[in-house]
Amino acid sequence: MFAESFRDSGYEVRDLSELGPQCKDVHFTHAIATYFREGGGAPPVWARANGVDSVVLGITFMEELLGVFVRADDPARTVADLRGRRLGLPVWPRLVFNFWRFAALKGLHSALAVHGLRDEDVEFVDIVEGWDPHERRDVGRSDLARPARCEYRRQLEALLAGEVDAIFGKGPEAALLQRDAGGRIRLLYDLREANAVAERVNNSTPRLLTTSRRLVDGHFPAVVRYLRTLIRAARWVESNKTEATALIARECSVGRDEMETCLESDYAEKFLPRVSDELMEALAVMKSFLHERRFIMRDFVLADWIDARPLAEAYRLEGLE
C-alpha cells in the first residue's frame, strides 16, 4: 500500500531494518529525522524527554492481555494473595531503553492497586534478560516458519525455579510465554478486567504514531500521504478481518486462537489513529508514571508534543470526519 501511495512522489517508504544494524536502536532513540514510528508509547516519551524534537501525529488504544502470571500450582487465588511475596522485574542490559521494565512495573503496580495493595507490600526482584533483543525475527524478511522468540524466557525460568512468585506478561508476547511454559504457569489476573483506563495503560496501551518536527515542517504533504495510507489500511482491516487476523497472527508468531485471547474481540476496529481527549489522558498517565518512577528525568508539556494538523488533513482528503 505504501509503494502504491508513494509511486512517482519522489519519496520511498522503507523498513528500518533496510538501513542496517547501525540503525537498530532508532526505533527507540528517534535518531534520524526522516522516520515514522508506530508502536508502544514509552520509548517515544523517553526520547522526547531526552530532547528529541519529535511530534505525535496520532494515537491508538487497542486493549490487550495485561497478565499477572504465577506457577500453575501456586496457592494464590487473587493478586491480594501476593502480599509479602516476590515479583519479577526484567533488567535488559542490551536495550537502550528498558521499556519491558516499565511495562512490568506499571502492570504489577496497577494489579496490586486494584486489589488494595501497594508496591511496598511485595518484594520486587530483578531478573536479567541478557540476550540480544534485536534477534526477534523480522517478519517478511526471514523464514516465516521460524517463530519469534519469547521475550520472557529468563523471567519464565525464574518463575518456574521459584526465584520469584509472579511475573507480568502482555499482549501476543504473553501468548508466547504461555506456549513456552507448556501449562506450568497460569494467569492469575488480567488487567483488562480493571474498570479504570488508568490501570489498563501500559507500554502498548496507548500506541503512538510519531515523526520528527523537521519532517512535518519540511515535508507536510508527504506526512499527510503517509497518514492517508494508514487510514486506508485501517479501513481495509475493518472490512477484511479474517485476512488481517492471519497477517497479524503471523507477525506475532501466534495462532488465530491465541489472537482471540491476547487482543480484544473488536481489535479490527481500533487501527485508525486519532487524537482525542480520552487518548491524551491515557498518554498523560503513561508519561506521569515514567516520570514518577524515574524512567525519564525531565517532564514536558504533553500538548506541545501533539500536532493534529497532518491527521486532520488526511482524514479530510479521505472523506472521513
C-alpha positions in Angstrom: 0.0 0.0 0.0 2.9 2.4 0.7 4.5 1.5 -2.6 1.3 2.4 -4.4 0.6 5.6 -2.3 4.1 7.0 -2.9 4.6 6.0 -6.5 6.0 8.9 -8.5 6.1 11.0 -5.4 9.8 11.4 -5.1 9.7 9.6 -1.8 10.2 5.9 -0.8 8.9 4.2 2.3 11.4 1.7 3.6 11.6 -0.5 6.6 14.1 0.4 9.4 15.9 -2.9 9.0 16.9 -2.0 5.5 19.2 0.7 6.9 21.5 -1.9 8.6 22.4 -2.9 12.1 23.9 0.6 12.9 20.3 1.9 13.0 18.8 -0.9 15.1 18.2 1.4 18.1 16.4 4.2 16.0 13.1 2.6 16.9 13.8 3.8 20.4 16.1 6.8 20.0 14.4 8.5 17.0 18.0 9.4 16.0 17.2 10.1 12.3 14.9 12.8 11.0 13.1 11.1 8.2 11.2 8.4 10.1 7.7 7.4 11.2 7.5 5.2 14.3 4.4 3.2 15.2 4.5 1.3 18.4 4.4 1.3 22.2 4.2 4.7 23.8 7.0 4.5 26.4 10.0 4.7 24.1 8.9 7.9 22.2 8.1 9.5 25.6 11.6 8.6 26.7 13.1 10.0 23.5 11.1 13.2 23.8 12.2 13.7 27.5 15.8 13.3 26.3 15.5 16.2 23.9 14.4 14.6 20.6 12.2 17.1 18.7 9.5 14.6 17.8 5.8 15.0 17.1 2.9 12.8 18.0 0.6 12.5 14.9 -1.9 10.1 16.2 -2.8 7.6 18.9 -4.5 4.2 19.1 -5.7 2.2 22.1 -6.2 -1.5 21.5 -6.9 -3.5 24.7 -4.5 -6.4 25.0 -3.8 -9.0 27.6 -2.1 -7.5 30.6 -1.5 -10.5 32.8 0.0 -11.4 36.2 1.2 -15.0 36.0 2.1 -17.4 38.7 3.1 -21.1 38.7 0.3 -23.5 38.0 0.5 -25.0 41.5 0.8 -21.7 43.3 -1.9 -21.3 46.1 -2.6 -17.7 45.2 -6.2 -17.2 44.1 -6.1 -13.4 43.7 -3.4 -10.7 43.4 -4.2 -9.9 47.1 -2.6 -13.2 47.9 0.8 -12.0 46.6 1.3 -9.8 49.7 4.8 -10.3 51.1 5.9 -12.3 48.0 8.4 -11.8 45.2 7.5 -10.2 41.9 9.9 -10.2 39.0 11.1 -7.1 37.1 13.2 -7.5 34.0 16.7 -5.9 33.5 17.7 -5.6 29.9 21.4 -4.6 29.7 21.4 -4.7 25.9 18.4 -2.4 25.4 19.0 1.3 25.0 15.7 1.9 26.9 14.2 -0.7 29.1 10.6 -0.4 28.1 10.0 -4.0 29.3 10.7 -3.0 32.8 8.3 -0.1 32.6 5.6 -2.5 31.2 6.2 -4.9 34.1 6.3 -2.3 36.8 3.3 -0.5 35.6 1.3 -3.7 35.1 2.2 -5.1 38.5 1.7 -1.8 40.3 -1.8 -1.4 38.7 -2.7 -5.0 39.6 -1.6 -4.5 43.2 -3.6 -1.2 43.4 -6.8 -2.8 42.1 -6.5 -5.4 44.8 -5.8 -2.9 47.6 -2.1 -3.4 47.8 0.9 -1.0 47.5 4.3 -1.7 45.9 5.7 -1.8 49.4 3.6 -4.8 50.2 5.6 -7.0 47.9 9.3 -7.5 47.1 10.5 -6.7 43.5 13.3 -8.9 42.3 15.5 -8.0 39.3 15.8 -10.7 36.6 18.4 -10.2 33.9 17.3 -10.8 30.3 20.8 -10.8 28.8 20.1 -11.9 25.3 20.1 -9.6 22.3 16.6 -8.1 22.0 17.1 -7.5 18.3 17.2 -11.2 17.4 13.4 -11.4 17.2 12.9 -12.3 13.6 12.0 -9.7 11.0 8.6 -10.6 9.6 8.6 -10.9 5.8 12.4 -10.9 5.5 13.3 -14.2 7.0 11.9 -17.8 7.3 8.3 -17.3 8.3 8.2 -20.9 9.7 10.8 -19.8 12.4 8.8 -18.4 15.3 9.6 -15.2 17.1 11.3 -15.9 20.4 9.6 -15.3 23.7 10.8 -12.1 25.4 10.1 -13.5 28.9 12.4 -16.5 28.7 14.7 -15.7 31.7 11.7 -14.5 33.7 9.9 -17.7 33.0 12.9 -19.7 34.2 13.0 -17.6 37.4 9.3 -18.2 38.0 9.5 -21.9 37.4 12.6 -22.2 39.6 10.9 -20.4 42.5 13.2 -17.4 42.4 10.0 -15.2 42.1 6.4 -15.9 42.7 4.8 -13.8 39.9 5.8 -12.1 36.6 4.0 -9.8 34.2 3.3 -10.6 30.5 1.3 -8.6 27.9 -0.3 -9.0 24.5 0.7 -11.5 21.9 4.1 -11.8 23.7 2.2 -13.3 26.7 0.8 -15.9 24.4 4.4 -16.9 23.5 5.1 -17.0 27.2 2.3 -19.4 27.9 3.2 -21.5 25.0 6.8 -21.9 26.2 5.5 -22.6 29.7 3.6 -25.6 28.5 0.9 -25.5 31.2 3.3 -24.9 34.0 2.0 -21.3 34.7 -1.4 -19.8 34.9 -2.9 -16.4 34.5 -3.8 -15.0 38.0 -5.2 -11.7 36.8 -5.8 -9.8 33.6 -5.8 -6.0 34.0 -8.3 -5.8 31.2 -10.8 -6.5 34.0 -9.9 -3.3 35.7 -12.6 -0.6 35.5 -10.3 2.5 35.3 -8.5 3.2 32.0 -5.5 4.4 34.0 -4.9 0.9 35.3 -5.0 -0.5 31.8 -2.4 1.9 30.5 0.8 0.0 29.6 3.6 0.2 27.0 1.3 -0.7 24.1 -1.9 0.9 25.5 -1.7 3.5 24.1 0.4 3.1 20.9 1.8 6.3 19.3 2.5 7.3 15.8 5.4 9.7 15.9 7.7 11.5 13.5 10.2 14.4 13.6 9.3 18.1 13.7 11.6 18.5 10.8 9.6 16.1 8.6 6.3 17.8 9.5 7.6 21.3 8.8 9.6 20.5 5.7 7.6 17.7 4.1 4.0 18.2 5.2 2.3 16.7 2.1 4.4 13.5 2.4 3.4 13.2 6.1 -0.2 13.5 5.0 0.3 11.0 2.3 1.7 8.5 4.8 -1.2 9.1 7.2 -3.7 8.6 4.3 -2.1 5.2 3.7 -2.5 4.2 7.3 -6.2 5.3 7.2 -6.8 3.2 4.1 -5.0 0.2 5.8 -7.1 0.6 8.9 -10.3 0.7 6.9 -9.2 -2.4 5.0 -8.7 -4.3 8.3 -12.2 -3.4 9.3 -13.6 -4.9 6.1 -11.2 -7.9 5.9 -10.8 -9.1 9.5 -10.2 -12.7 8.6 -7.3 -11.9 6.3 -6.0 -9.2 8.6 -6.1 -11.6 11.6 -4.0 -14.1 9.6 -1.4 -11.4 8.9 -1.2 -10.2 12.4 -1.0 -13.7 13.9 1.9 -14.4 11.5 3.7 -11.3 12.5 3.3 -12.1 16.2 4.0 -15.8 15.8 0.8 -16.8 17.5 -2.2 -18.9 16.3 -5.6 -17.5 15.5 -7.0 -19.0 18.7 -4.2 -17.3 20.7 -5.1 -14.0 19.0 -8.6 -14.2 20.5 -7.2 -14.4 24.0 -4.5 -11.8 23.8 -6.4 -9.0 21.9 -9.9 -7.6 22.5 -12.6 -9.1 20.2 -13.2 -5.9 18.3 -9.5 -5.0 17.8 -10.0 -4.8 14.0 -11.9 -1.5 14.6 -9.0 0.0 16.6 -6.4 0.7 13.9 -7.5 4.2 12.9 -5.1 6.8 14.5 -6.9 9.5 16.3 -6.3 12.5 18.6 -8.9 12.8 21.4 -9.2 13.9 25.0 -9.6 10.3 26.1 -6.5 9.1 24.3 -4.5 12.2 25.5 -5.5 11.3 29.1 -4.2 7.8 28.7 -0.9 9.1 27.3 -0.7 11.5 30.3 -1.0 8.6 32.7 1.9 6.9 30.9 4.1 10.0 30.9 3.4 10.7 34.6 4.3 7.1 35.6 7.5 7.2 33.6 8.5 10.5 35.3 7.5 9.5 38.8 9.4 6.2 38.6 12.4 8.0 37.0 12.4 6.2 33.7 12.5 9.7 32.4 14.3 12.5 34.3 12.7 15.5 32.6 9.0 16.2 32.3 7.4 18.1 29.4 4.1 19.6 28.3 2.1 17.0 26.5 0.0 19.4 24.5 3.2 20.8 22.9 4.1 17.3 21.7 0.9 16.8 19.7 0.4 18.1 16.1 -3.0 17.1 14.9 -2.9 19.0 11.6 -1.5 16.3 9.3 -4.0 13.7 10.6 -6.9 16.2 10.2 -5.9 16.9 6.6 -5.5 13.2 5.9 -9.0 12.5 7.3 -10.4 15.3 5.2 -8.8 14.0 2.0 -10.1 10.5 2.8 -13.6 11.8 3.3 -13.8 11.0 7.0 -14.8 13.1 10.0 
